Amino acid sequence: MQFAKRLQPLQSNVFADMDRAKAKARAAGQEIIDLSLGSSDLPTSTHIIDAIAQSLSDQSTHGYLLFHGTQAFRQAATNWYTQKYGIPVDPETEVLPLIGSQEGTAHLPLAVLNPGDFALLLDPGYPSHAGGVYLAGGQIYPMPIRAENGFLPVFEEIPLPVLQESRMMVLSYPHNPTTAIAPLSFFQSAVAFCQQHNLVLVHDFPYADLVFEDVAVPSILQADPDKSVSIEFFTMSKSYNMGGFRIGYAIGNTQLIRALRQVKAAIDFNQYGGILNGAIAALNGPQEGVKAAVETFRQRRDTFVKALHRIGWEVPTPGATMYVWAKLPQLWANDSIGFCRQLVETTGVAASPGSGFGKSGEGYVRFALVHDPAILQTAVERASLFLRK
């Protein structure tokens, strides 16, 4: 059986690779502490669950949900966004429900790229950003992001011949995996650059609320209030611990929203209406659950970073996200995959190799803070024994 060539670049996936390594370690009797996947272990707030539960007995939620049936959700997203960022939004033309923000980053390239067109992606960056470009037949130009530049890309490094064939740029701050935060001034530069070179500017924004320091985390539309070139993807997965419910939305340029809606219309309808009701409850309701989640991840961050420092592994304290981005000891500086495989096979501690997020991620490892502090402490103790060998 022969398959499409577009599948070839999708064969390697950092999460799938680690799943195999975890399965091997588990089969060998290791007790796994899984810090490789950024899936929140915190519960969804009760008022959100109640809204979904009450929908189950409502027969009107049982059928297909077309765009106009999502109006209440789009209005809730508009209100939440305008209140938080001060940017007016039209819920009819500038908002689109998504099955998580990953759907947006995977499907938008189908609406923007012709085969052979370039997309400018962060390196390292989230794997689905590349996957969507490959499915659209596009080419990727990786923009290296380095610690000395605050893990922000340097636009002047992009070759002019690549720019001439580029159609979109994808950013994501607070950043996964590096945890970097981008200031508004950077986004303003990005908007001006994309306007100059006729690029669509995509901002994946899942960690808008998971911020620990007293620092502003801007939306891309604060730098592009006219929505001239920009679209932003938000998900309920991180802020509201709704990862399994798969609900988010796109917000931004009217033409981009319309184009993405056309792609969606050919692929799916919308999420189950009851899940949208839960998302409405999340956006309109009390935000104490978001604050509690932030505080929980702050405590985990502090515990984990301090524990790493005690064993001599110096890592910066992240200001946002649910991750720690750790530079590997010199022995493993060029083999993050080997480090993660041996770490899980030897100790049961699973992490994500930096190279799985892009070439510039080599020499790093990402830990997801998805366990209680005591378990995180145990993970570091196990890692310490491994590093001493």
Contacts in CASP RR format, 6 or more apart in sequence:
PFRMAT RR
TARGET T0000
AUTHOR 0000-0000-0000
METHOD contacts of the structure
MODEL  1
MQFAKRLQPLQSNVFADMDRAKAKARAAGQEIIDLSLGSSDLPTSTHIID
AIAQSLSDQSTHGYLLFHGTQAFRQAATNWYTQKYGIPVDPETEVLPLIG
SQEGTAHLPLAVLNPGDFALLLDPGYPSHAGGVYLAGGQIYPMPIRAENG
FLPVFEEIPLPVLQESRMMVLSYPHNPTTAIAPLSFFQSAVAFCQQHNLV
LVHDFPYADLVFEDVAVPSILQADPDKSVSIEFFTMSKSYNMGGFRIGYA
IGNTQLIRALRQVKAAIDFNQYGGILNGAIAALNGPQEGVKAAVETFRQR
RDTFVKALHRIGWEVPTPGATMYVWAKLPQLWANDSIGFCRQLVETTGVA
ASPGSGFGKSGEGYVRFALVHDPAILQTAVERASLFLRK
6 134 0 8 1.000
6 135 0 8 1.000
6 137 0 8 1.000
9 130 0 8 1.000
9 131 0 8 1.000
9 134 0 8 1.000
10 131 0 8 1.000
10 134 0 8 1.000
10 135 0 8 1.000
12 356 0 8 1.000
13 127 0 8 1.000
14 127 0 8 1.000
14 352 0 8 1.000
14 353 0 8 1.000
14 354 0 8 1.000
14 356 0 8 1.000
14 357 0 8 1.000
15 36 0 8 1.000
15 37 0 8 1.000
15 127 0 8 1.000
15 352 0 8 1.000
17 337 0 8 1.000
17 353 0 8 1.000
17 356 0 8 1.000
18 36 0 8 1.000
18 37 0 8 1.000
18 340 0 8 1.000
18 344 0 8 1.000
18 350 0 8 1.000
18 351 0 8 1.000
18 352 0 8 1.000
18 353 0 8 1.000
21 340 0 8 1.000
21 341 0 8 1.000
21 344 0 8 1.000
21 345 0 8 1.000
21 350 0 8 1.000
22 32 0 8 1.000
22 34 0 8 1.000
22 36 0 8 1.000
22 344 0 8 1.000
22 348 0 8 1.000
22 350 0 8 1.000
24 345 0 8 1.000
25 32 0 8 1.000
25 344 0 8 1.000
25 345 0 8 1.000
25 348 0 8 1.000
25 350 0 8 1.000
26 32 0 8 1.000
28 345 0 8 1.000
30 344 0 8 1.000
30 345 0 8 1.000
30 347 0 8 1.000
30 348 0 8 1.000
31 348 0 8 1.000
32 344 0 8 1.000
32 348 0 8 1.000
32 349 0 8 1.000
32 350 0 8 1.000
33 348 0 8 1.000
33 349 0 8 1.000
33 350 0 8 1.000
33 371 0 8 1.000
33 375 0 8 1.000
33 378 0 8 1.000
33 379 0 8 1.000
33 382 0 8 1.000
34 350 0 8 1.000
34 370 0 8 1.000
34 371 0 8 1.000
35 349 0 8 1.000
35 350 0 8 1.000
35 351 0 8 1.000
35 367 0 8 1.000
35 368 0 8 1.000
35 369 0 8 1.000
35 370 0 8 1.000
35 371 0 8 1.000
35 376 0 8 1.000
35 379 0 8 1.000
36 340 0 8 1.000
36 350 0 8 1.000
36 351 0 8 1.000
36 352 0 8 1.000
36 366 0 8 1.000
36 368 0 8 1.000
37 352 0 8 1.000
37 368 0 8 1.000
37 370 0 8 1.000
38 322 0 8 1.000
38 323 0 8 1.000
38 368 0 8 1.000
38 370 0 8 1.000
39 243 0 8 1.000
39 368 0 8 1.000
39 370 0 8 1.000
40 237 0 8 1.000
40 238 0 8 1.000
40 241 0 8 1.000
40 243 0 8 1.000
40 293 0 8 1.000
40 322 0 8 1.000
40 370 0 8 1.000
41 370 0 8 1.000
41 371 0 8 1.000
42 241 0 8 1.000
42 293 0 8 1.000
42 296 0 8 1.000
43 241 0 8 1.000
44 240 0 8 1.000
44 241 0 8 1.000
44 242 0 8 1.000
44 245 0 8 1.000
45 240 0 8 1.000
45 241 0 8 1.000
45 282 0 8 1.000
45 286 0 8 1.000
45 288 0 8 1.000
45 289 0 8 1.000
47 281 0 8 1.000
47 285 0 8 1.000
47 286 0 8 1.000
48 240 0 8 1.000
48 242 0 8 1.000
48 278 0 8 1.000
48 279 0 8 1.000
48 281 0 8 1.000
48 282 0 8 1.000
49 278 0 8 1.000
50 281 0 8 1.000
51 274 0 8 1.000
51 277 0 8 1.000
51 278 0 8 1.000
51 280 0 8 1.000
51 281 0 8 1.000
52 245 0 8 1.000
52 274 0 8 1.000
52 275 0 8 1.000
52 277 0 8 1.000
52 278 0 8 1.000
54 277 0 8 1.000
55 61 0 8 1.000
55 273 0 8 1.000
55 274 0 8 1.000
55 277 0 8 1.000
55 278 0 8 1.000
56 274 0 8 1.000
58 274 0 8 1.000
61 272 0 8 1.000
61 273 0 8 1.000
61 274 0 8 1.000
61 277 0 8 1.000
64 269 0 8 1.000
65 269 0 8 1.000
65 270 0 8 1.000
65 271 0 8 1.000
65 272 0 8 1.000
65 273 0 8 1.000
65 276 0 8 1.000
66 269 0 8 1.000
66 270 0 8 1.000
67 261 0 8 1.000
67 270 0 8 1.000
69 270 0 8 1.000
70 97 0 8 1.000
70 270 0 8 1.000
70 276 0 8 1.000
71 91 0 8 1.000
71 92 0 8 1.000
72 276 0 8 1.000
72 280 0 8 1.000
73 97 0 8 1.000
73 249 0 8 1.000
73 276 0 8 1.000
73 279 0 8 1.000
73 280 0 8 1.000
74 91 0 8 1.000
74 92 0 8 1.000
74 95 0 8 1.000
74 96 0 8 1.000
74 97 0 8 1.000
74 249 0 8 1.000
75 91 0 8 1.000
76 279 0 8 1.000
76 280 0 8 1.000
76 283 0 8 1.000
76 284 0 8 1.000
77 89 0 8 1.000
77 91 0 8 1.000
77 95 0 8 1.000
77 234 0 8 1.000
77 249 0 8 1.000
77 251 0 8 1.000
77 283 0 8 1.000
78 89 0 8 1.000
78 90 0 8 1.000
78 91 0 8 1.000
78 94 0 8 1.000
78 95 0 8 1.000
79 283 0 8 1.000
79 284 0 8 1.000
80 283 0 8 1.000
80 284 0 8 1.000
81 87 0 8 1.000
81 89 0 8 1.000
81 219 0 8 1.000
81 234 0 8 1.000
81 251 0 8 1.000
82 88 0 8 1.000
82 89 0 8 1.000
84 208 0 8 1.000
84 219 0 8 1.000
85 218 0 8 1.000
85 219 0 8 1.000
85 221 0 8 1.000
85 222 0 8 1.000
86 222 0 8 1.000
87 219 0 8 1.000
87 221 0 8 1.000
87 222 0 8 1.000
87 225 0 8 1.000
89 95 0 8 1.000
89 251 0 8 1.000
89 252 0 8 1.000
90 254 0 8 1.000
93 254 0 8 1.000
93 257 0 8 1.000
93 258 0 8 1.000
94 227 0 8 1.000
94 251 0 8 1.000
94 252 0 8 1.000
94 253 0 8 1.000
94 254 0 8 1.000
94 257 0 8 1.000
95 249 0 8 1.000
95 250 0 8 1.000
95 251 0 8 1.000
95 252 0 8 1.000
95 257 0 8 1.000
96 249 0 8 1.000
96 250 0 8 1.000
96 251 0 8 1.000
96 257 0 8 1.000
96 260 0 8 1.000
96 261 0 8 1.000
96 264 0 8 1.000
97 247 0 8 1.000
97 248 0 8 1.000
97 249 0 8 1.000
97 270 0 8 1.000
97 271 0 8 1.000
97 276 0 8 1.000
98 104 0 8 1.000
98 233 0 8 1.000
98 235 0 8 1.000
98 247 0 8 1.000
98 248 0 8 1.000
98 249 0 8 1.000
98 250 0 8 1.000
99 246 0 8 1.000
99 247 0 8 1.000
99 248 0 8 1.000
99 268 0 8 1.000
99 271 0 8 1.000
100 233 0 8 1.000
100 235 0 8 1.000
100 236 0 8 1.000
100 237 0 8 1.000
100 243 0 8 1.000
100 246 0 8 1.000
100 247 0 8 1.000
100 248 0 8 1.000
101 204 0 8 1.000
101 205 0 8 1.000
101 206 0 8 1.000
101 233 0 8 1.000
101 234 0 8 1.000
101 235 0 8 1.000
101 237 0 8 1.000
101 248 0 8 1.000
102 128 0 8 1.000
102 235 0 8 1.000
104 233 0 8 1.000
104 250 0 8 1.000
104 260 0 8 1.000
105 126 0 8 1.000
105 128 0 8 1.000
105 129 0 8 1.000
105 132 0 8 1.000
105 170 0 8 1.000
105 202 0 8 1.000
105 204 0 8 1.000
105 233 0 8 1.000
106 128 0 8 1.000
106 131 0 8 1.000
106 132 0 8 1.000
106 135 0 8 1.000
107 132 0 8 1.000
107 260 0 8 1.000
107 263 0 8 1.000
107 264 0 8 1.000
107 267 0 8 1.000
108 132 0 8 1.000
108 168 0 8 1.000
108 200 0 8 1.000
108 202 0 8 1.000
108 231 0 8 1.000
108 250 0 8 1.000
108 256 0 8 1.000
108 259 0 8 1.000
108 260 0 8 1.000
108 263 0 8 1.000
109 119 0 8 1.000
109 132 0 8 1.000
109 133 0 8 1.000
109 135 0 8 1.000
109 136 0 8 1.000
109 138 0 8 1.000
109 168 0 8 1.000
110 132 0 8 1.000
110 135 0 8 1.000
110 136 0 8 1.000
110 263 0 8 1.000
111 256 0 8 1.000
111 259 0 8 1.000
111 260 0 8 1.000
111 262 0 8 1.000
111 263 0 8 1.000
112 136 0 8 1.000
112 167 0 8 1.000
112 168 0 8 1.000
112 200 0 8 1.000
112 256 0 8 1.000
112 259 0 8 1.000
113 119 0 8 1.000
113 133 0 8 1.000
113 136 0 8 1.000
113 137 0 8 1.000
113 138 0 8 1.000
113 167 0 8 1.000
113 168 0 8 1.000
114 138 0 8 1.000
114 167 0 8 1.000
115 136 0 8 1.000
115 137 0 8 1.000
115 138 0 8 1.000
116 137 0 8 1.000
116 138 0 8 1.000
116 139 0 8 1.000
116 165 0 8 1.000
117 138 0 8 1.000
117 139 0 8 1.000
117 165 0 8 1.000
117 166 0 8 1.000
117 167 0 8 1.000
118 138 0 8 1.000
118 139 0 8 1.000
118 140 0 8 1.000
118 141 0 8 1.000
118 162 0 8 1.000
118 165 0 8 1.000
118 166 0 8 1.000
118 167 0 8 1.000
119 133 0 8 1.000
119 138 0 8 1.000
119 139 0 8 1.000
119 140 0 8 1.000
119 141 0 8 1.000
119 166 0 8 1.000
119 167 0 8 1.000
119 168 0 8 1.000
119 169 0 8 1.000
119 170 0 8 1.000
120 141 0 8 1.000
120 143 0 8 1.000
120 153 0 8 1.000
120 158 0 8 1.000
120 162 0 8 1.000
120 166 0 8 1.000
120 168 0 8 1.000
120 169 0 8 1.000
120 170 0 8 1.000
120 199 0 8 1.000
121 129 0 8 1.000
121 130 0 8 1.000
121 133 0 8 1.000
121 140 0 8 1.000
121 141 0 8 1.000
121 142 0 8 1.000
121 143 0 8 1.000
121 169 0 8 1.000
121 170 0 8 1.000
122 129 0 8 1.000
122 142 0 8 1.000
122 143 0 8 1.000
122 145 0 8 1.000
122 153 0 8 1.000
122 170 0 8 1.000
122 171 0 8 1.000
122 172 0 8 1.000
122 175 0 8 1.000
123 142 0 8 1.000
123 143 0 8 1.000
123 144 0 8 1.000
123 145 0 8 1.000
123 357 0 8 1.000
123 358 0 8 1.000
123 359 0 8 1.000
123 360 0 8 1.000
123 361 0 8 1.000
124 145 0 8 1.000
124 177 0 8 1.000
124 178 0 8 1.000
124 354 0 8 1.000
124 356 0 8 1.000
124 357 0 8 1.000
124 358 0 8 1.000
124 359 0 8 1.000
124 360 0 8 1.000
124 361 0 8 1.000
124 364 0 8 1.000
125 172 0 8 1.000
125 175 0 8 1.000
125 176 0 8 1.000
125 177 0 8 1.000
125 357 0 8 1.000
125 358 0 8 1.000
126 172 0 8 1.000
126 176 0 8 1.000
126 177 0 8 1.000
126 204 0 8 1.000
126 357 0 8 1.000
127 356 0 8 1.000
127 357 0 8 1.000
129 170 0 8 1.000
129 172 0 8 1.000
129 204 0 8 1.000
130 140 0 8 1.000
133 139 0 8 1.000
133 140 0 8 1.000
134 140 0 8 1.000
139 165 0 8 1.000
141 158 0 8 1.000
141 162 0 8 1.000
141 166 0 8 1.000
142 358 0 8 1.000
142 359 0 8 1.000
142 360 0 8 1.000
143 153 0 8 1.000
143 154 0 8 1.000
143 155 0 8 1.000
143 157 0 8 1.000
143 158 0 8 1.000
144 153 0 8 1.000
144 157 0 8 1.000
144 359 0 8 1.000
144 360 0 8 1.000
145 151 0 8 1.000
145 152 0 8 1.000
145 153 0 8 1.000
145 175 0 8 1.000
145 178 0 8 1.000
145 180 0 8 1.000
145 360 0 8 1.000
146 360 0 8 1.000
147 327 0 8 1.000
150 180 0 8 1.000
151 175 0 8 1.000
151 178 0 8 1.000
151 180 0 8 1.000
152 180 0 8 1.000
152 182 0 8 1.000
152 186 0 8 1.000
153 171 0 8 1.000
155 189 0 8 1.000
155 190 0 8 1.000
155 193 0 8 1.000
158 166 0 8 1.000
163 197 0 8 1.000
166 197 0 8 1.000
166 199 0 8 1.000
167 199 0 8 1.000
167 200 0 8 1.000
168 199 0 8 1.000
168 200 0 8 1.000
168 201 0 8 1.000
168 202 0 8 1.000
169 190 0 8 1.000
169 193 0 8 1.000
169 194 0 8 1.000
169 199 0 8 1.000
169 200 0 8 1.000
169 201 0 8 1.000
169 202 0 8 1.000
170 202 0 8 1.000
170 203 0 8 1.000
170 204 0 8 1.000
171 182 0 8 1.000
171 187 0 8 1.000
171 190 0 8 1.000
171 201 0 8 1.000
171 202 0 8 1.000
171 203 0 8 1.000
171 204 0 8 1.000
171 220 0 8 1.000
172 203 0 8 1.000
172 204 0 8 1.000
172 205 0 8 1.000
172 206 0 8 1.000
173 180 0 8 1.000
173 181 0 8 1.000
173 182 0 8 1.000
173 186 0 8 1.000
173 203 0 8 1.000
173 217 0 8 1.000
174 180 0 8 1.000
174 181 0 8 1.000
174 182 0 8 1.000
174 207 0 8 1.000
174 208 0 8 1.000
174 210 0 8 1.000
174 211 0 8 1.000
174 217 0 8 1.000
174 319 0 8 1.000
174 320 0 8 1.000
174 321 0 8 1.000
175 181 0 8 1.000
175 182 0 8 1.000
175 321 0 8 1.000
176 206 0 8 1.000
176 207 0 8 1.000
176 321 0 8 1.000
176 323 0 8 1.000
176 366 0 8 1.000
177 323 0 8 1.000
177 325 0 8 1.000
177 352 0 8 1.000
177 354 0 8 1.000
177 357 0 8 1.000
177 361 0 8 1.000
177 364 0 8 1.000
177 366 0 8 1.000
178 325 0 8 1.000
178 364 0 8 1.000
179 318 0 8 1.000
179 319 0 8 1.000
179 320 0 8 1.000
179 321 0 8 1.000
179 323 0 8 1.000
179 324 0 8 1.000
179 325 0 8 1.000
181 211 0 8 1.000
181 215 0 8 1.000
181 217 0 8 1.000
181 319 0 8 1.000
181 320 0 8 1.000
182 218 0 8 1.000
183 216 0 8 1.000
183 218 0 8 1.000
184 216 0 8 1.000
184 218 0 8 1.000
184 222 0 8 1.000
184 223 0 8 1.000
187 203 0 8 1.000
187 218 0 8 1.000
187 220 0 8 1.000
187 222 0 8 1.000
187 223 0 8 1.000
187 224 0 8 1.000
188 223 0 8 1.000
190 201 0 8 1.000
190 220 0 8 1.000
190 223 0 8 1.000
191 201 0 8 1.000
191 220 0 8 1.000
191 223 0 8 1.000
191 224 0 8 1.000
191 228 0 8 1.000
191 229 0 8 1.000
191 230 0 8 1.000
193 199 0 8 1.000
194 200 0 8 1.000
194 201 0 8 1.000
194 229 0 8 1.000
194 230 0 8 1.000
195 228 0 8 1.000
195 229 0 8 1.000
199 229 0 8 1.000
200 229 0 8 1.000
200 230 0 8 1.000
200 231 0 8 1.000
200 253 0 8 1.000
200 256 0 8 1.000
201 220 0 8 1.000
201 224 0 8 1.000
201 229 0 8 1.000
201 230 0 8 1.000
201 231 0 8 1.000
202 230 0 8 1.000
202 231 0 8 1.000
202 232 0 8 1.000
202 233 0 8 1.000
203 219 0 8 1.000
203 220 0 8 1.000
203 230 0 8 1.000
203 231 0 8 1.000
203 232 0 8 1.000
203 233 0 8 1.000
204 232 0 8 1.000
204 233 0 8 1.000
205 219 0 8 1.000
205 220 0 8 1.000
205 232 0 8 1.000
205 233 0 8 1.000
205 234 0 8 1.000
206 233 0 8 1.000
206 234 0 8 1.000
206 235 0 8 1.000
206 237 0 8 1.000
206 238 0 8 1.000
207 217 0 8 1.000
207 238 0 8 1.000
207 320 0 8 1.000
207 321 0 8 1.000
207 322 0 8 1.000
208 217 0 8 1.000
208 219 0 8 1.000
208 234 0 8 1.000
208 239 0 8 1.000
209 238 0 8 1.000
209 239 0 8 1.000
209 290 0 8 1.000
209 293 0 8 1.000
209 294 0 8 1.000
210 238 0 8 1.000
210 239 0 8 1.000
210 293 0 8 1.000
210 294 0 8 1.000
210 297 0 8 1.000
210 320 0 8 1.000
210 321 0 8 1.000
210 322 0 8 1.000
211 217 0 8 1.000
211 294 0 8 1.000
211 319 0 8 1.000
211 320 0 8 1.000
212 294 0 8 1.000
212 297 0 8 1.000
212 298 0 8 1.000
212 301 0 8 1.000
212 318 0 8 1.000
212 319 0 8 1.000
212 320 0 8 1.000
213 319 0 8 1.000
213 320 0 8 1.000
215 319 0 8 1.000
217 320 0 8 1.000
219 232 0 8 1.000
220 230 0 8 1.000
220 232 0 8 1.000
221 227 0 8 1.000
221 230 0 8 1.000
221 232 0 8 1.000
221 251 0 8 1.000
221 252 0 8 1.000
223 230 0 8 1.000
224 230 0 8 1.000
227 252 0 8 1.000
227 253 0 8 1.000
227 254 0 8 1.000
228 253 0 8 1.000
229 253 0 8 1.000
230 252 0 8 1.000
230 253 0 8 1.000
231 250 0 8 1.000
231 251 0 8 1.000
231 252 0 8 1.000
231 253 0 8 1.000
231 256 0 8 1.000
231 257 0 8 1.000
231 260 0 8 1.000
232 250 0 8 1.000
232 251 0 8 1.000
232 252 0 8 1.000
233 248 0 8 1.000
233 249 0 8 1.000
233 250 0 8 1.000
233 251 0 8 1.000
234 248 0 8 1.000
234 249 0 8 1.000
234 251 0 8 1.000
235 243 0 8 1.000
235 247 0 8 1.000
235 248 0 8 1.000
236 242 0 8 1.000
236 243 0 8 1.000
236 245 0 8 1.000
236 247 0 8 1.000
236 248 0 8 1.000
236 279 0 8 1.000
236 282 0 8 1.000
237 243 0 8 1.000
237 244 0 8 1.000
237 246 0 8 1.000
237 248 0 8 1.000
238 322 0 8 1.000
239 282 0 8 1.000
239 290 0 8 1.000
239 293 0 8 1.000
240 279 0 8 1.000
240 282 0 8 1.000
240 289 0 8 1.000
240 290 0 8 1.000
241 293 0 8 1.000
242 279 0 8 1.000
242 282 0 8 1.000
245 271 0 8 1.000
245 275 0 8 1.000
245 278 0 8 1.000
245 279 0 8 1.000
246 271 0 8 1.000
246 275 0 8 1.000
247 271 0 8 1.000
247 275 0 8 1.000
247 276 0 8 1.000
247 279 0 8 1.000
248 279 0 8 1.000
250 256 0 8 1.000
250 257 0 8 1.000
250 260 0 8 1.000
251 257 0 8 1.000
270 276 0 8 1.000
297 322 0 8 1.000
297 369 0 8 1.000
299 373 0 8 1.000
300 322 0 8 1.000
300 369 0 8 1.000
300 371 0 8 1.000
300 372 0 8 1.000
300 373 0 8 1.000
300 376 0 8 1.000
301 317 0 8 1.000
301 318 0 8 1.000
301 319 0 8 1.000
301 324 0 8 1.000
301 369 0 8 1.000
302 317 0 8 1.000
303 373 0 8 1.000
303 376 0 8 1.000
303 377 0 8 1.000
304 324 0 8 1.000
304 367 0 8 1.000
304 369 0 8 1.000
304 373 0 8 1.000
304 376 0 8 1.000
304 377 0 8 1.000
304 379 0 8 1.000
304 380 0 8 1.000
305 315 0 8 1.000
305 317 0 8 1.000
305 318 0 8 1.000
305 324 0 8 1.000
307 376 0 8 1.000
307 377 0 8 1.000
307 380 0 8 1.000
307 381 0 8 1.000
308 314 0 8 1.000
308 315 0 8 1.000
308 324 0 8 1.000
308 326 0 8 1.000
308 380 0 8 1.000
309 315 0 8 1.000
310 380 0 8 1.000
311 380 0 8 1.000
311 383 0 8 1.000
311 384 0 8 1.000
311 387 0 8 1.000
313 326 0 8 1.000
313 329 0 8 1.000
313 383 0 8 1.000
313 387 0 8 1.000
315 324 0 8 1.000
315 325 0 8 1.000
315 326 0 8 1.000
315 327 0 8 1.000
316 325 0 8 1.000
318 324 0 8 1.000
318 325 0 8 1.000
322 368 0 8 1.000
322 369 0 8 1.000
322 370 0 8 1.000
323 366 0 8 1.000
323 367 0 8 1.000
323 368 0 8 1.000
323 369 0 8 1.000
324 366 0 8 1.000
324 367 0 8 1.000
324 369 0 8 1.000
325 364 0 8 1.000
325 365 0 8 1.000
325 366 0 8 1.000
326 364 0 8 1.000
326 365 0 8 1.000
326 366 0 8 1.000
326 367 0 8 1.000
327 363 0 8 1.000
327 364 0 8 1.000
328 336 0 8 1.000
328 339 0 8 1.000
328 363 0 8 1.000
328 364 0 8 1.000
328 365 0 8 1.000
329 387 0 8 1.000
332 338 0 8 1.000
332 339 0 8 1.000
332 363 0 8 1.000
333 362 0 8 1.000
333 363 0 8 1.000
334 362 0 8 1.000
334 363 0 8 1.000
336 353 0 8 1.000
336 354 0 8 1.000
336 355 0 8 1.000
336 356 0 8 1.000
336 361 0 8 1.000
336 362 0 8 1.000
336 363 0 8 1.000
336 364 0 8 1.000
336 365 0 8 1.000
337 353 0 8 1.000
337 355 0 8 1.000
337 356 0 8 1.000
338 353 0 8 1.000
339 353 0 8 1.000
339 365 0 8 1.000
340 350 0 8 1.000
340 351 0 8 1.000
340 352 0 8 1.000
340 353 0 8 1.000
340 365 0 8 1.000
342 386 0 8 1.000
343 349 0 8 1.000
343 350 0 8 1.000
343 351 0 8 1.000
343 383 0 8 1.000
343 386 0 8 1.000
344 350 0 8 1.000
344 351 0 8 1.000
346 386 0 8 1.000
346 389 0 8 1.000
347 382 0 8 1.000
347 383 0 8 1.000
347 385 0 8 1.000
347 386 0 8 1.000
348 382 0 8 1.000
349 379 0 8 1.000
349 382 0 8 1.000
349 383 0 8 1.000
349 386 0 8 1.000
351 365 0 8 1.000
351 366 0 8 1.000
351 367 0 8 1.000
351 368 0 8 1.000
352 365 0 8 1.000
352 366 0 8 1.000
352 367 0 8 1.000
352 368 0 8 1.000
353 365 0 8 1.000
354 361 0 8 1.000
354 362 0 8 1.000
354 363 0 8 1.000
354 364 0 8 1.000
354 365 0 8 1.000
354 366 0 8 1.000
355 361 0 8 1.000
355 362 0 8 1.000
355 363 0 8 1.000
357 366 0 8 1.000
367 379 0 8 1.000
369 376 0 8 1.000
371 379 0 8 1.000
END
